[in-house]
Amino acid sequence: MAIGVVFVFFFYVTTIGYGLANIGKLPADAAPWDTMGRPYWGQGATVLVDIASVVALIAGGLAARNGAARMLFALGRTGCCRAHWAARRAGSARRPPRSP
């Protein structure tokens, strides 16, 4: 629910920032927060918003990859997603065949 509240808040801020007269320009704008930031905060702070956007994008990608890895691990542990070539072990140490 908290994510929904944050989404509604930022959509409200975007709508107010553009104004109802210019809201039609929003879908065509490649960087709406950059466009809104220049008149309100100036060029320097807008660069910080751009950097924060890139960091958030990278963090989202890492979170998605982490979730996928955890799902595959859990499925492999329960035996639902079992790849025999990857699960093969050799020797008394039970390590994969070509591991150091």
C-alpha positions as CSV (number, residue, x, y, z in Angstrom):
1,M,0.0,0.0,0.0
2,A,2.9,2.4,0.7
3,I,4.2,2.0,-2.8
4,G,0.7,3.0,-4.1
5,V,0.7,6.1,-1.9
6,V,4.1,7.1,-3.2
7,F,3.0,6.5,-6.8
8,V,-0.1,8.7,-6.4
9,F,1.9,11.4,-4.7
10,F,4.5,11.6,-7.5
11,F,1.8,11.5,-10.1
12,Y,0.1,14.4,-8.3
13,V,3.4,16.3,-8.2
14,T,4.0,15.7,-11.9
15,T,0.5,16.9,-12.8
16,I,0.8,20.0,-10.7
17,G,4.4,20.7,-12.0
18,Y,3.3,20.6,-15.6
19,G,0.0,22.3,-15.0
20,L,-3.3,21.3,-16.5
21,A,-2.8,23.5,-19.6
22,N,0.5,21.6,-20.5
23,I,-0.4,18.1,-19.4
24,G,-0.6,17.0,-23.0
25,K,3.1,17.5,-23.4
26,L,3.9,15.0,-20.6
27,P,3.8,11.7,-22.7
28,A,6.1,13.2,-25.4
29,D,8.7,14.4,-22.9
30,A,11.7,12.0,-22.5
31,A,12.7,13.4,-19.1
32,P,9.7,14.9,-17.4
33,W,11.4,15.4,-14.0
34,D,14.3,17.2,-15.7
35,T,11.9,19.5,-17.5
36,M,10.0,20.3,-14.3
37,G,13.2,20.7,-12.2
38,R,14.8,23.4,-14.3
39,P,12.3,26.2,-13.6
40,Y,11.8,25.2,-10.0
41,W,15.3,24.2,-8.8
42,G,17.8,25.4,-11.5
43,Q,20.3,23.4,-13.5
44,G,22.5,22.2,-10.6
45,A,19.8,20.5,-8.6
46,T,18.3,19.0,-11.8
47,V,21.6,17.2,-12.4
48,L,21.2,15.6,-9.0
49,V,17.7,14.5,-9.9
50,D,19.1,12.9,-13.1
51,I,21.8,11.1,-11.1
52,A,19.2,9.8,-8.6
53,S,17.1,8.5,-11.4
54,V,20.0,6.5,-12.9
55,V,20.9,5.1,-9.4
56,A,17.2,4.1,-8.9
57,L,17.2,2.4,-12.3
58,I,20.3,0.4,-11.5
59,A,19.0,-0.5,-8.1
60,G,15.7,-1.7,-9.6
61,G,17.6,-3.9,-12.0
62,L,19.7,-5.4,-9.3
63,A,16.7,-6.1,-7.2
64,A,15.0,-7.8,-10.0
65,R,18.0,-10.0,-10.7
66,N,18.3,-10.8,-7.0
67,G,14.7,-11.9,-6.9
68,A,15.1,-14.1,-9.9
69,A,18.2,-15.7,-8.4
70,R,16.4,-16.4,-5.2
71,M,13.4,-17.9,-7.0
72,L,15.7,-20.2,-9.0
73,F,17.6,-21.2,-5.9
74,A,14.3,-22.0,-4.0
75,L,12.9,-23.9,-7.0
76,G,16.1,-25.9,-7.3
77,R,16.2,-26.6,-3.6
78,T,12.7,-28.1,-3.7
79,G,13.4,-30.1,-6.9
80,C,10.9,-28.2,-9.1
81,C,13.5,-26.7,-11.4
82,R,16.2,-29.4,-11.5
83,A,18.9,-29.2,-14.1
84,H,20.9,-32.5,-14.0
85,W,23.9,-31.1,-15.8
86,A,24.2,-28.3,-13.2
87,A,23.5,-30.5,-10.2
88,R,26.2,-33.2,-11.0
89,R,28.8,-33.6,-8.3
90,A,32.0,-35.5,-8.4
91,G,34.5,-36.9,-5.9
92,S,34.4,-37.2,-2.1
93,A,34.2,-33.4,-1.7
94,R,31.0,-33.3,-3.7
95,R,32.1,-30.4,-5.8
96,P,31.2,-29.7,-9.4
97,P,33.5,-31.5,-11.9
98,R,35.7,-28.6,-13.0
99,S,35.8,-26.4,-9.9
100,P,39.1,-25.4,-8.3
